[in-house]
C-alpha cells in the first residue's frame, strides 16, 4: 500500500463522517478492515512506536469515529 492508498482511505473516512449513522459505521469498519489487511494495524493497545505509524494513527482515528449510541 502506498501513501496514495492511505490518502484514499483518509478521504473515504472524511466522506463517511457525513453519512447516516448505520452507513457511516459500516463504511468505517470497512476502512478499518482494509488497514488491518494491508498494514496489520489491529493492535489492541498501540503504544510508542506503533503510534508513530501513520496507518495506525488513521486506524485509531477511524475506530474512534464509530457511533455506538
Buried (B, 14 or more C-beta within 10 A) or exposed (E): EEEEBBEBBBEBBEEBEEEEEEEBBBBBEEBBEBBBEEBEBBBEEBEEEBEEBEBBBBBBEBBEBBEEE
